[in-house]
Amino acid sequence: MQNLAVEPLALGERLKSLPEKPGVYIFRDGQGNVLYVGKAASLKHRVRSYFGAGLPPKLEKMLARVVDLEYIITDSEQEALILECNFIKRHKPRYNVRLRDDKNYPYLKITVQEDWPRVYITRRLEREGARYFGPYASAASVRTTLDLVKKLFPFCSCNKFFDGQYRRPCLEYYIRRCVAPCTGGVTKEEYRRIIEQLILFLEGRQEAVLRQLRASMKGAAESLEFERAAWLRDQIQSVEKVIQGQKVVSTRMEDEDVIAFAREGDEACGEVFFVRRGKVVGRDHFLLEGTQEEELPQIVASFLNQFYTSAPFIPPQILLPCLPQEPETEWLRSLRGSPVSLRVPQRGKKRRLLEMVAANAQEALQQFRLKRHADNQKALVALEELQVELSLPRLPQRIECYDISNIQGASAVGSMVVFEKGQPKPTHYRRFRIKTVLGANDYAMLQEVLRRRFRRGKNGAQGEATSVWEMMPDLLIVDGGRGQLNAVLEAMAEMEVDFIPVAGLAKEREELFVPGVDEPILLPRTSQALYLVQRVRDEAHRFALSYHLKVRQRRGMASVMDSIPGIGPKRKRALIQRFGSVKAVKEASLDELAAVVGMTRSLAQRVKEHL
């Protein structure tokens, strides 16, 4: 990153010129690293307040490192809030309270704008008319919800076209997890009724779902459709079982979120209970970082800002342990479209509910810390074993592993994964498109990857690491045996980094090959060191393969069909999914082509002419 350091006088002049407008401000250090991101209704008043007396110790430490200031003017404070959240998520500033995540949180998406709505997991919120539920703390949380509703409502979860032309349904149909719209087993109206019941259930309106199901069961019985009536009876019982497990916290049928926090050291956990129509229909916890020396009102404000700017639903009432710093609810009102009340219950049922949520937050934080401690202990044992077995000069705190993925030399890519202190460091992963090697030559490909990696890390080899590339590993692992090891050693000697310990891990017997030792090293089958090197190798293979598949897919989509006027990516995808290959598209009749979703007879004629 370009050095953005400026003289104190320049920073002082910049403070004088700040506008009295809403916006986002960014404090940076001498290397251009983002230290803090904030929003303001008035940039001039807000930023100047940091340079007064009586600041908290945390802000004093930060200001001692600040040498540069940036700001972005926005049209409104709400726009500044959204921009602040995006910057915090992107830069993860050290002095901000931030939700602990490496990517966007997952949602459950229902494409209600389509004739045949689909239900799937996504990490992107788009304004195209679909319904979203979430955000969830992790992919595991949303998968649990998806698995539950899939058992209750037989919606389709595949990517087939619902044109009724498929001859046989899949297994999902026979285990009552799908109604097979692909074979014409259900009408659009019947299928949409299932989706509507699913939405009602996710909204917490289970009683309305039960009324609909009971009415349908009665109608099926009166029509002598006893098998369908029995199936609906089983569905009703399943929904009732779920409802019985939901805690009733209010008889007033209210919609509200209840949020509480637990803190320990630099970490905090925010627990959210989702109350819909008086019942707790869901809960989730979110870990936060950067909370050390922060007051609870500031933690509450940061959590609300980051959580609700990406939430598809905001209830009319939110219960909190204390009011946030600057408890302005106008931005929540604008997101919801109606007033939102922030309340701190002092007594009664709501206070007891808040205390229960706080107890759950404490338990979640404790479980996280216990798990991390156990993982750290295992990692330390593994690193110590690895140091002894491979005779390493020091503990391998940083391990890099490399792998190549290709098919007969085609779409060749390489991967670099990094483990620090025995744990993966995804932000340090790197991938490579092979540029200079033709044909299937894994050795030469590995050498190209290593040359490119260490060419960019030249300063780090001299002890001046300032970037990921310049951080030298304590151990380098390559996926392969003696041949791959020798190829890597040759490239490293050429780049003058042959002082780095290297090992090759062969898959067949999990043998470790090291330079200067004739016989491979076999780690004990139950050793933590073996589990660690296997995990590192498998992660490098996964990362390389995922990139290889992406490159192949990109190449495979480039075909003769790209040159047909009027046939864009969507129509091309529809044709390939319907017929299976370009050859099959070429052999299809005019009527068959015109029947594909998105096609017309004139477009079908054009496809026939070009192919």
C-alpha positions in Angstrom: 0.0 0.0 0.0 1.3 3.5 -0.8 2.7 5.3 2.2 0.2 8.0 3.3 2.2 9.5 6.1 2.0 13.3 6.4 3.5 16.0 8.6 1.5 17.0 11.7 1.0 20.4 10.3 -0.7 18.9 7.3 -3.1 16.9 9.5 -3.9 20.1 11.5 -4.7 22.0 8.3 -6.9 19.1 7.3 -8.8 19.3 10.6 -9.5 23.0 10.0 -11.0 22.4 6.5 -13.5 19.7 7.5 -17.0 20.4 6.3 -20.1 20.5 8.4 -21.7 17.7 6.4 -22.5 14.1 7.1 -20.0 11.5 6.1 -17.4 8.9 7.0 -13.9 9.6 8.4 -10.9 7.2 8.3 -7.8 7.5 10.5 -4.6 5.9 9.1 -1.1 5.2 10.5 2.2 5.9 8.8 2.0 2.8 6.6 -1.5 3.6 5.4 -3.2 1.0 7.5 -6.8 1.8 8.6 -6.9 2.3 12.3 -10.5 3.5 12.8 -13.6 4.2 10.7 -16.4 6.4 12.0 -19.6 8.1 10.8 -20.8 11.6 11.6 -23.8 13.9 11.2 -21.2 16.7 11.0 -17.6 15.7 10.1 -16.2 18.9 11.4 -17.6 18.6 15.0 -17.2 14.8 15.2 -13.6 14.5 14.1 -12.4 17.6 16.1 -13.8 16.0 19.2 -11.1 13.3 19.1 -8.4 16.0 19.6 -9.8 17.4 22.8 -9.1 16.4 26.5 -10.5 13.6 28.6 -10.5 10.9 25.9 -10.7 7.2 26.9 -7.3 5.3 27.0 -8.2 3.3 23.9 -8.7 6.5 21.8 -5.5 8.0 23.2 -3.5 5.0 22.1 -5.1 5.2 18.6 -4.5 8.9 18.2 -0.8 8.5 19.1 -0.5 6.4 15.9 -2.7 8.6 13.6 -0.8 10.5 10.9 -3.4 10.8 8.2 -7.1 11.5 7.9 -9.5 10.8 5.0 -13.2 11.6 4.8 -16.0 11.0 2.4 -19.1 13.3 2.3 -22.5 11.6 2.0 -26.0 12.9 1.3 -27.4 11.7 4.7 -26.4 10.2 8.0 -28.1 6.9 7.0 -25.9 6.7 3.9 -22.8 7.4 6.1 -23.9 4.6 8.4 -24.0 2.1 5.6 -20.7 3.2 4.2 -19.1 3.0 7.7 -20.3 -0.7 8.0 -18.9 -1.5 4.5 -15.5 0.0 5.4 -15.4 -1.8 8.8 -16.1 -5.1 7.1 -13.5 -4.5 4.4 -10.6 -3.1 6.4 -11.3 -4.6 9.9 -9.8 -1.6 11.7 -8.0 -2.5 14.9 -9.8 0.2 17.0 -13.3 -0.4 15.8 -15.8 -2.8 17.5 -16.6 -5.3 14.7 -18.5 -8.4 14.1 -16.1 -11.3 13.8 -16.4 -12.5 10.2 -14.3 -12.9 7.0 -17.2 -12.5 4.6 -20.9 -11.6 4.4 -23.2 -13.4 6.7 -25.5 -16.0 5.1 -29.2 -15.6 4.5 -32.0 -17.9 3.4 -33.4 -16.6 0.1 -36.8 -17.4 -1.4 -37.2 -16.1 -5.0 -40.9 -15.2 -4.7 -40.7 -13.1 -7.8 -40.3 -16.2 -10.0 -43.1 -18.4 -11.2 -41.6 -21.4 -9.4 -39.8 -19.9 -6.4 -36.5 -21.5 -5.2 -35.1 -21.7 -1.7 -31.4 -21.6 -1.1 -28.6 -20.1 0.9 -26.9 -16.9 -0.2 -24.5 -14.3 1.1 -25.7 -11.4 -1.1 -28.6 -9.2 -0.5 -30.1 -8.0 -3.8 -33.1 -5.8 -4.4 -34.9 -7.9 -7.0 -38.1 -8.8 -5.1 -36.9 -12.0 -3.3 -37.6 -12.6 0.4 -34.6 -13.0 2.7 -34.4 -14.4 6.2 -31.3 -13.9 8.4 -28.6 -13.0 8.8 -27.4 -16.1 10.4 -24.1 -16.3 12.4 -22.7 -19.1 10.2 -23.4 -21.4 7.3 -24.1 -24.2 9.9 -26.9 -22.1 11.4 -28.6 -21.4 8.1 -28.2 -25.1 7.0 -29.9 -26.2 10.2 -32.8 -23.9 9.5 -33.0 -25.1 5.8 -32.9 -28.7 6.9 -35.8 -28.1 9.3 -38.1 -26.4 6.9 -37.2 -28.9 4.1 -38.7 -31.6 6.4 -41.8 -29.6 6.9 -42.5 -28.1 3.5 -41.8 -30.1 0.3 -40.3 -27.3 -1.9 -38.0 -28.1 -4.7 -34.2 -27.6 -4.0 -32.7 -28.6 -7.3 -31.8 -26.5 -10.4 -34.1 -28.4 -12.9 -36.5 -26.6 -15.2 -40.0 -26.9 -13.9 -41.5 -27.5 -17.4 -43.0 -30.9 -16.6 -40.9 -32.6 -19.3 -38.8 -34.8 -17.0 -40.0 -38.4 -17.0 -39.2 -39.4 -13.4 -38.9 -37.5 -10.1 -35.7 -37.7 -8.0 -35.4 -39.4 -4.6 -36.5 -36.2 -2.8 -40.0 -36.9 -4.1 -40.2 -40.4 -2.8 -39.1 -39.4 0.7 -41.7 -36.5 0.7 -39.2 -33.7 0.5 -40.4 -32.4 -2.9 -43.6 -32.3 -4.9 -41.8 -32.9 -8.3 -42.8 -29.8 -10.3 -40.2 -30.9 -12.9 -42.5 -33.8 -13.8 -45.7 -31.8 -13.7 -46.7 -33.3 -10.3 -48.0 -30.0 -9.0 -49.5 -26.8 -10.4 -48.0 -23.4 -10.0 -50.8 -22.4 -7.6 -50.3 -25.5 -5.4 -46.5 -25.0 -5.4 -46.9 -21.3 -4.5 -49.1 -22.3 -1.6 -46.3 -24.4 -0.2 -43.9 -21.5 -0.5 -46.4 -19.1 1.2 -46.7 -21.6 4.1 -42.9 -21.7 4.3 -42.7 -17.9 4.5 -45.4 -17.8 7.2 -43.5 -20.4 9.2 -40.2 -18.5 9.0 -42.0 -15.3 10.0 -43.2 -17.0 13.1 -46.8 -17.3 12.1 -47.1 -21.0 12.6 -50.7 -20.9 13.7 -51.7 -19.5 10.3 -49.8 -22.4 8.7 -51.6 -25.0 10.8 -55.0 -23.4 9.9 -54.2 -23.8 6.2 -52.9 -27.3 6.5 -56.0 -28.4 8.5 -58.3 -26.9 5.9 -56.4 -28.7 3.2 -56.5 -32.0 5.1 -60.3 -31.7 5.6 -60.8 -30.9 1.9 -58.6 -33.9 0.9 -60.6 -36.3 3.2 -63.9 -35.0 1.9 -62.7 -35.6 -1.7 -61.7 -39.2 -0.6 -58.0 -38.4 -1.2 -57.1 -40.3 1.9 -53.4 -40.7 1.0 -53.0 -37.0 0.6 -55.0 -36.4 3.8 -52.7 -38.7 5.7 -49.6 -36.9 4.3 -51.0 -33.6 5.4 -51.8 -35.0 8.8 -48.1 -36.0 9.2 -47.1 -32.5 8.1 -49.4 -30.9 10.7 -47.9 -33.1 13.5 -44.4 -32.1 12.5 -45.2 -28.4 12.6 -47.0 -28.9 15.9 -43.9 -30.6 17.3 -41.7 -27.6 16.3 -44.2 -25.2 17.9 -44.1 -27.1 21.1 -40.4 -26.6 21.3 -40.7 -22.8 21.0 -40.8 -20.8 24.2 -43.8 -18.5 24.7 -42.5 -15.2 26.2 -45.5 -12.9 25.6 -49.3 -13.3 25.2 -49.4 -10.0 23.3 -48.3 -11.5 20.0 -45.4 -9.1 19.7 -42.5 -9.0 17.2 -39.3 -8.1 18.8 -35.6 -8.9 19.0 -33.9 -9.3 22.4 -30.2 -8.6 22.4 -27.7 -9.1 25.3 -23.9 -9.3 25.6 -21.1 -11.1 27.4 -17.6 -9.7 27.6 -14.2 -11.1 28.4 -10.9 -9.4 27.5 -10.8 -8.2 24.0 -13.8 -10.3 22.9 -17.5 -10.1 23.3 -20.5 -12.2 22.3 -23.8 -10.7 21.2 -26.8 -13.1 21.6 -30.0 -12.4 19.7 -33.4 -14.0 20.4 -35.9 -13.5 17.6 -39.4 -13.2 19.1 -42.3 -13.4 16.6 -45.9 -13.2 17.6 -44.9 -13.8 21.3 -42.7 -16.9 20.7 -39.0 -17.3 20.5 -38.7 -18.7 16.9 -34.9 -18.5 16.6 -31.7 -17.4 18.2 -28.1 -16.8 17.2 -24.9 -15.5 18.6 -22.3 -13.3 17.0 -18.7 -12.8 18.2 -17.3 -9.3 18.3 -13.7 -8.1 18.4 -12.1 -4.8 19.4 -14.2 -4.4 22.5 -11.4 -4.0 25.0 -11.7 -0.7 27.0 -15.0 0.0 25.2 -18.1 1.1 27.2 -21.2 -1.1 26.7 -23.2 1.7 25.0 -20.5 1.9 22.3 -20.6 -1.9 21.8 -24.4 -1.9 21.6 -24.3 0.9 19.0 -21.6 -0.9 16.9 -23.5 -4.2 17.0 -26.9 -2.6 16.0 -25.3 -0.7 13.2 -23.5 -3.7 11.7 -26.3 -6.2 12.3 -29.4 -4.3 11.2 -27.8 -2.5 8.1 -27.7 -6.0 6.5 -30.8 -7.5 8.2 -33.8 -8.1 5.8 -36.3 -7.7 8.7 -36.3 -5.2 11.6 -38.9 -5.7 14.3 -40.9 -2.7 15.7 -39.2 -3.2 19.1 -35.7 -4.1 20.2 -34.9 -5.0 23.9 -31.3 -4.1 25.0 -29.2 -4.1 28.2 -28.6 -0.4 27.8 -29.3 2.3 25.2 -26.6 2.7 22.5 -24.3 5.6 22.4 -26.2 8.3 20.4 -29.5 6.3 20.4 -30.8 7.7 17.2 -33.5 5.4 15.7 -34.2 7.4 12.5 -32.0 5.2 10.4 -33.8 2.1 11.8 -37.1 3.7 11.0 -36.0 4.4 7.4 -34.8 0.8 7.0 -38.0 -0.7 8.4 -40.4 1.9 7.0 -42.1 2.5 10.4 -41.0 3.5 13.9 -38.6 1.3 15.8 -38.4 1.4 19.6 -35.2 0.7 21.6 -36.1 -0.4 25.2 -34.2 -1.3 28.3 -36.6 -3.4 30.4 -36.2 -2.8 34.2 -38.6 -5.4 35.7 -41.1 -8.1 34.9 -41.1 -10.7 32.1 -39.1 -8.7 29.6 -36.3 -8.1 32.2 -36.2 -11.9 32.9 -36.1 -12.6 29.2 -33.2 -10.2 28.8 -31.4 -11.9 31.6 -31.9 -15.3 30.0 -30.5 -14.0 26.7 -27.5 -12.6 28.6 -26.9 -16.0 30.3 -27.0 -17.6 26.8 -24.5 -15.0 25.5 -22.1 -15.9 28.5 -22.4 -19.6 27.8 -21.7 -19.1 24.0 -18.6 -17.0 24.8 -17.4 -19.5 27.3 -17.9 -22.4 24.8 -16.0 -20.5 22.1 -13.1 -19.8 24.5 -12.9 -23.4 25.7 -12.9 -24.7 22.1 -10.3 -22.2 21.0 -8.1 -23.1 24.0 -8.4 -26.8 23.2 -7.6 -26.1 19.6 -4.6 -24.0 20.6 -3.3 -26.7 22.9 -3.6 -29.4 20.2 -1.9 -27.0 17.7 1.0 -26.4 20.1 1.5 -30.2 20.6 1.4 -30.7 16.8 4.0 -28.0 16.1 6.3 -29.3 18.8 6.1 -32.9 17.5 6.7 -31.6 13.9 9.7 -29.7 15.0 11.2 -32.8 16.6 10.4 -35.2 13.8 11.7 -33.0 11.0 14.6 -31.6 13.1 13.5 -28.0 12.4 15.6 -25.1 13.8 12.6 -23.5 15.4 8.9 -24.1 16.0 7.1 -23.9 12.6 4.7 -21.1 13.6 4.1 -20.2 9.9 3.6 -23.1 7.5 3.0 -22.6 3.8 1.8 -25.4 1.5 1.7 -25.6 -2.3 -0.3 -27.7 -4.7 -1.0 -27.8 -8.5 -4.3 -28.7 -10.1 -4.8 -29.4 -13.8 -6.1 -32.0 -16.3 -3.4 -33.0 -18.7 -1.9 -29.5 -18.4 -5.2 -27.7 -19.2 -6.5 -24.9 -17.0 -3.5 -25.4 -14.7 -3.4 -23.4 -11.4 -1.4 -23.4 -8.2 -2.4 -22.7 -4.6 -0.6 -21.4 -1.6 -2.2 -21.8 1.8 -0.9 -20.5 5.1 -1.3 -21.9 8.6 -0.1 -19.7 11.6 0.2 -21.3 15.0 -1.4 -24.5 13.6 -4.6 -22.6 12.4 -5.5 -21.7 8.8 -4.9 -18.0 7.8 -7.3 -17.6 4.8 -6.5 -13.9 4.3 -2.9 -15.0 3.5 -3.9 -17.6 0.9 -2.8 -16.9 -2.7 -3.6 -18.6 -6.0 -1.7 -18.7 -9.3 -2.6 -19.2 -13.0 0.2 -21.1 -14.6 1.6 -18.9 -17.4 4.8 -20.4 -18.7 4.4 -24.2 -18.7 2.8 -26.0 -21.6 1.6 -29.6 -21.1 1.3 -31.8 -18.0 4.5 -31.0 -16.1 3.7 -30.6 -12.4 7.4 -30.2 -11.5 7.8 -27.2 -13.8 4.5 -25.7 -12.6 5.6 -26.0 -9.0 8.8 -24.2 -9.9 6.9 -21.4 -11.6 4.7 -20.9 -8.6 7.7 -20.9 -6.1 9.7 -18.4 -8.3 6.7 -16.0 -8.5 6.0 -16.3 -4.8 9.6 -15.7 -3.6 10.3 -13.1 -6.2 7.6 -11.0 -4.6 9.0 -11.8 -1.1 12.5 -10.6 -1.6 12.5 -8.0 1.2 11.1 -10.6 3.6 14.0 -12.8 3.0 16.2 -10.0 4.3 14.1 -9.6 7.5 12.0 -6.6 6.4 8.6 -8.2 6.1 5.8 -5.6 5.5 3.3 -7.7 3.5 2.0 -11.2 3.1 4.5 -12.0 0.3 7.4 -10.8 2.4 6.6 -13.1 5.4 8.9 -16.1 5.2 7.6 -19.5 6.3 9.2 -21.5 9.1 8.3 -24.6 7.1 7.3 -25.1 3.4 5.3 -28.2 2.5 4.6 -29.4 -1.0 2.0 -31.9 -2.0 4.0 -34.8 -3.5 7.0 -37.0 -3.0 10.7 -36.9 -3.8 10.3 -35.6 -7.4 8.2 -32.6 -6.3 10.6 -31.9 -3.4 13.6 -31.8 -5.7 11.9 -29.5 -8.1 11.0 -27.1 -5.3 14.5 -27.2 -3.9 15.9 -26.2 -7.3 13.6 -23.2 -7.6 14.3 -22.1 -4.0 18.0 -22.3 -4.6 17.6 -20.2 -7.7 15.6 -17.6 -5.7 18.2 -17.7 -2.8 15.7 -18.9 -0.2 17.1 -22.4 0.3 17.6 -21.7 4.0 13.8 -22.3 4.5 13.0 -25.9 5.7 11.1 -27.9 3.1 9.2 -31.2 3.1 7.2 -33.2 0.6 4.1 -35.1 1.8 3.2 -38.1 -0.4 -0.5 -39.2 -0.3 -0.2 -43.0 -0.6 1.5 -43.7 2.8 1.5 -40.1 4.2 5.3 -40.1 3.9 7.3 -37.0 4.6 10.4 -36.5 2.3 13.0 -34.0 3.5 16.3 -32.9 2.0 19.4 -34.9 2.9 17.5 -37.9 4.3 17.3 -41.0 2.1 14.4 -42.7 3.8 11.0 -41.0 4.2 9.7 -40.0 7.6 6.6 -41.8 8.8 4.8 -39.9 11.6 2.9 -42.0 14.1 -0.7 -42.6 12.9 -2.1 -41.1 16.1 0.2 -38.1 16.3 -1.1 -34.5 16.3 1.8 -33.6 13.9 0.4 -36.0 11.2 -3.1 -34.6 11.6 -1.7 -31.1 11.1 0.3 -31.8 8.0 -2.6 -33.8 6.5 -5.0 -30.8 7.2 -2.5 -28.4 5.6 -2.1 -30.6 2.6 -5.8 -31.2 2.2 -6.5 -27.5 2.5 -4.0 -26.7 -0.3 -5.6 -29.3 -2.5 -9.1 -28.0 -1.8 -8.0 -24.4 -2.5 -6.2 -25.4 -5.8 -9.1 -27.6 -7.0 -11.8 -25.0 -6.3 -9.8 -22.4 -8.4 -9.1 -25.0 -11.1 -12.9 -25.8 -11.4 -13.7 -22.1 -11.6 -11.1 -21.6 -14.4 -12.4 -24.7 -16.3 -16.0 -23.5 -16.0 -15.0 -20.1 -17.3 -13.3 -21.8 -20.3 -16.1 -24.3 -20.8 -18.7 -21.6 -21.1 -16.7 -20.0 -23.9 -18.1 -21.8 -26.9 -19.3 -21.3 -30.5 -22.6 -20.2 -29.0 -21.0 -17.0 -27.7 -21.0 -15.7 -31.2 -24.8 -16.1 -31.8 -26.6 -12.7 -31.7 -29.2 -12.6 -29.0 -27.9 -15.6 -27.1 -26.4 -14.3 -23.9 -25.2 -16.1 -20.8 -28.7 -16.9 -19.4 -30.0 -18.3 -22.7 -26.8 -20.3 -23.3 -27.0 -21.7 -19.8 -30.6 -22.7 -20.3 -29.9 -24.4 -23.6 -26.9 -26.4 -22.2 -28.9 -27.4 -19.1 -31.8 -28.6 -21.2 -29.8 -30.5 -23.8 -26.5 -31.3 -22.1 -24.0 -30.2 -24.7 -23.5 -27.9 -27.7 -23.7 -31.0 -30.0 -27.1 -31.9 -28.5 -28.3 -28.3 -29.1 -27.2 -28.5 -32.7 -29.1 -31.8 -33.2 -32.3 -30.5 -31.5 -35.3 -29.6 -33.6 -36.6 -26.0 -34.1 -39.6 -26.7 -31.9 -37.5 -28.2 -29.1 -35.2 -25.2 -29.1 -38.1 -22.7 -29.1 -39.7 -24.6 -26.1 -36.7 -23.8 -23.8 -37.3 -21.1 -21.2 -36.3 -17.6 -22.5 -36.2 -18.7 -26.2 -38.4 -17.7 -29.1 -38.9 -19.3 -32.5 -36.8 -16.6 -34.2 -34.0 -17.1 -31.7 -34.2 -20.9 -32.2 -34.0 -20.3 -36.0 -30.9 -18.2 -35.4 -29.2 -20.9 -33.3 -29.9 -23.5 -36.0 -28.4 -21.3 -38.6 -25.2 -20.6 -36.7 -24.6 -24.2 -35.5 
